[in-house]
């Protein structure tokens, strides 16, 4: 999943981004509210983490821009303000959650998972398609009860496919969600990683789950209906 992190404290921004990347997220960082608004005007994210007090535009202004644009992207506020009135203001402004500084990264990760589940209409941390399962909390993938070892990008790609099971995703959409602005690789990167996943997920199994829809992209589903 691709996340926008807007936090003006440079060291904290880098630490949070590093933690999120280690958790398998693709992260774009910005350091003021105006930059966040500019990025949100043309990039779709699966979640946004906003510091409330930022230069040029605060978190409330960024959130207002997002909601006025009709975007329902889940938003988590980070702030040092711990008064009940501040939390109420943030939630009433359209934020999905509110985390007080200082915080534990484990709690941040858990809150993000909850927001993601709610956004995709999923009840628990385990995603499944046929005999393929993914425990998003433990980062464990199994097929037919056998654990599968995936790289960070393979895991991230599979998670995105599983969140959108049955939906055909174009190469462009996959690349936009899995690779951030720092990516400088080849144009066929999506095809390369789909190939990696197919070998690990479908190799040795009669029922294939990852399908190519000619001219449109890829889809994860139990039966190939194309």
C-alpha positions, -999 to +999 in steps of 0.1 A: +000+000+000+012+035-008+012+061+020+019+098+021+037+110+052+036+147+060+057+156+090+079+187+093+103+172+119+129+159+095+144+132+119+110+119+130+098+119+093+127+097+083+123+074+113+086+069+106+092+064+069+119+038+076+096+019+099+067+020+074+090+008+046+101-021+068+065-030+073+060-033+036+045+001+027+056+023-001+061+058+014+063+093+000+075+119+025+069+157+025+078+183+051+051+210+050+014+212+043+016+230+010+038+202-004+013+177+009-016+194-009+004+196-041+012+159-040-024+149-031-037+169-060-024+143-085-015+111-066-039+086-051-028+071-018-041+043+003-036+063+035-022+096+047-004+104+079-005+141+087+012+161+114-012+187+127+012+216+131+032+221+099+045+252+081+028+267+051-005+248+057-014+228+088-029+193+089-064+206+091-060+226+059-045+196+041-074+174+053-099+200+042-084+200+008-086+162+006-122+160+017-133+190-004-119+171-034-143+143-026-115+119-016-122+094+012-086+084+017-080+073+053-062+100+073-043+096+106-034+127+125-001+130+144+001+157+171+016+167+204-017+182+214-034+158+238-064+178+249-098+162+243-110+193+223-080+189+199-088+152+193-125+160+188-116+188+163-094+165+143-120+137+141-148+161+133-127+176+105-128+142+088-097+124+101-101+087+107-078+084+136-056+105+159-023+096+175-006+116+203+032+122+202+053+105+215+038+072+203+050+036+197+056+025+162+038-007+170+006+013+178+011+034+146+013+002+125-018-013+142-038+019+137-028+019+100-039-017+096-073-009+112-078+021+088-068-001+058-093-028+069-121-003+072-112+013+039-113-020+020-143-034+040-123-062+056-131-074+091-098-090+102-061-090+096-062-122+075-068-119+037-076-150+017-083-162-018-089-199-022-062-217-003-039-186-003-039-166+030-020-135+042-018-125+078-012-087+076-002-084+112+023-112+113+034-107+076+029-144+070+018-158+036+007-194+031-008-215+003-023-248+012-009-244+047+027-240+035+044-208+043+058-188+014+089-166+017+084-132-001+106-102-005+093-069+008+081-058-027+066-092-035+047-090-003+035-055-010+024-064-045+005-095-033-012-075-005-024-050-031-037-077-053-054-094-024-070-062-012-084-058-047-092-095-055-114-099-085-106-065-098-084-061-129-055-037-121-036-020-149+002-020-149+001+018-143-022+015-113-001-012-097+031+008-103+016+040-089+006+022-057+037+000-051+066+022-062+071+057-048+087+088-063+122+075-056+119+046-080+142+048-110+139+012-124+128-002-157+094+003-173+086-035-171+090-037-133+054-047-127+057-076-152+089-087-135+074-088-100+042-105-113+065-132-127+083-136-093+049-139-075+036-164-100+065-187-094+060-185-056+022-184-054+011-205-083+041-228-089+032-264-083-005-257-079-032-268-103-054-238-096-037-206-107-047-174-089-028-146-107-042-140-141-033-117-170-061-099-187-048-091-221-046-054-228-058-045-193-035-058-166-036-084-138-061-098-115-060-121-085-089-146-084-096-183-080-110-189-115-098-174-147-130-160-164-112-143-193 
